[in-house]
């Protein structure tokens, strides 16, 4: 990451963090998300109320919150204005709050100096990043917010992974032909189902907690040994392997070829006895590790279910197809995309609070945009500013692709 950059003086004035009315109200705009299947919205009435009470103008595109069950009238009651067209929404807007990355067409509607905040998926969204650079739009990417304690309240990766883990456990239960809990009934005793979670990060831990609440026997595995304590504290069994692949920033590193063999042997045995397997293993910036081979799937019980949360980054199971349901050897393999959008009400609420905390960093107590993005969190998440791409991996990809 390059050195932080000076913000444009006198422009972006917001006061999400200040108590009184802002000196110069800022216009914040929230578009309706256009990505297929996206139900979330970047703000909710509770957050809008705080911004408008501080004297700022919040514009919501008509129907932006409908998919998440926040109808226009709730936003109006919170002090927002409803914009009936993109032009009305964006004309004079200083800050745009989004969930999904903007497309090139979205960027083309933004005036120079507009600040966009949201997930940017920068290395997979190069054309839009290049367009933001060329149009001198300022973009903050929430996936680049560092995982430090002070940034926890703005950690949208974690809030949305929580929603994804919860949804994954429900999806597994829904597709499993068995009850998850033990039942003692007049029609006999039902043994509890076994749920295996591979990857015990934020999503995995939420999937464990949800499967436990549904009454399943839960086992989990992660290459980071530190995850063991968290798994056990949720009442699940942690599968130990003589590997600790914790690396920089608490993330996992890629395993050596020898370690991969050991891992696959242990994982295969656990997969074969599970009724539901939820996989969440990921290594930032890399293809998802392959944990379940085609051969391992063939050893599973008929009716078993795999929910592969890594589907969009290549899949943890060899047979996964992103966005599809595959059936092989009587096993159902789900490759869901955008799981947080399945719980849009609370996923949006958590996301909106993350943005509220982020906005409080971007402005000072008088409601003025900070003049320098020197704060560690702002500097790390600043993707594009004043015609420059500041995230080195993205900049390298752009110059490699001559964009
Ligand atoms: P992630 O989405 O990058 O990966 C999910 C999980 O997959 C991780 O736990 C990772 O260890 C695991 N994994 C990777 N390769 C694997 C393999 N071959 N086999 C099994 N598991 C494998 O992770 P995440 O959920 O974003 O969290 C990553 C870390 O960051 C965790 O330690 C988490 O507790 C930590 N974290 C810290 C904060 C903070 O504010 N301090 C916030 C969020 C997360």
Boltz pocket constraint, residues with backbone or C-beta under 6 A from the ligand:
constraints:
  - pocket:
      binder: B
      contacts: [[A, 146], [A, 147], [A, 148], [A, 149], [A, 151], [A, 152], [A, 155], [A, 157], [A, 158], [A, 161], [A, 198], [A, 199], [A, 200], [A, 201], [A, 202], [A, 203], [A, 204], [A, 221], [A, 222], [A, 223], [A, 224], [A, 227], [A, 249], [A, 250], [A, 251], [A, 252], [A, 253], [A, 255], [A, 263], [A, 280], [A, 281], [A, 282], [A, 283], [A, 284], [A, 289], [A, 291]]
      max_distance: 6.0
